[in-house]
Amino acid sequence: MSVVSATPYTLHMIPTRPDLALRSADQLNERIRSLMLCSGGRLSAEQRAEYQVLVVAWAAAMREDVVKAA
């Protein structure tokens, strides 16, 4: 498991999941939306951790899409 700094100014470390790298930004966005809908917008600690991992994976997928488009 690798870790990524959330910002250069925080100590938060967010674990990444290699299996999420295989998903498209649309698929990751759908999972994020589903997580929020199922929780009613109030995430448990476990759900919050999953949300953070999903957002990092989604951002990476979006960057990859931009690079491909360029």
C-alpha positions in Angstrom: 0.0 0.0 0.0 1.4 3.4 -0.9 0.5 6.7 0.7 -0.1 10.1 -0.8 0.1 13.5 1.0 -3.3 15.2 0.8 -1.6 18.6 0.5 2.0 19.7 1.0 0.8 21.5 4.2 -0.9 18.7 6.0 0.2 15.5 7.8 -2.8 13.5 6.4 -1.7 10.4 4.6 -4.2 8.8 2.3 -3.7 5.1 1.4 -4.2 4.2 -2.3 -5.6 1.0 -3.7 -4.0 -0.3 -6.9 -7.2 -2.0 -8.0 -8.9 1.5 -8.2 -6.3 2.6 -10.7 -8.0 0.3 -13.2 -11.3 2.1 -13.0 -12.3 5.1 -15.1 -13.0 8.5 -13.6 -16.7 7.9 -14.4 -16.7 4.6 -12.6 -15.0 6.1 -9.6 -17.3 9.1 -9.6 -20.3 6.7 -9.6 -18.9 4.9 -6.6 -18.4 8.2 -4.7 -22.0 9.2 -5.5 -23.3 5.8 -4.4 -21.3 6.0 -1.1 -22.7 9.4 -0.3 -26.3 8.4 -1.2 -26.2 5.2 0.8 -24.9 7.1 3.8 -27.3 10.0 3.6 -24.3 12.3 3.3 -23.0 11.4 6.8 -20.0 9.1 6.5 -18.8 6.7 9.2 -15.1 6.6 9.8 -14.8 3.6 7.6 -16.8 5.2 4.8 -14.8 8.4 5.1 -11.6 6.5 4.6 -13.0 4.8 1.5 -14.2 8.2 0.3 -10.8 9.7 0.6 -9.2 6.8 -1.3 -11.8 7.1 -4.0 -11.3 10.8 -4.4 -7.6 10.4 -4.8 -8.1 7.7 -7.4 -10.7 9.8 -9.2 -8.3 12.8 -9.3 -5.6 10.5 -10.8 -8.0 9.2 -13.4 -9.0 12.7 -14.3 -5.4 13.7 -14.8 -4.8 10.7 -16.9 -7.8 11.6 -19.1 -6.4 15.1 -19.6 -3.0 13.8 -20.6 -4.6 11.4 -23.1 -6.7 14.3 -24.5 -3.6 16.5 -24.9 
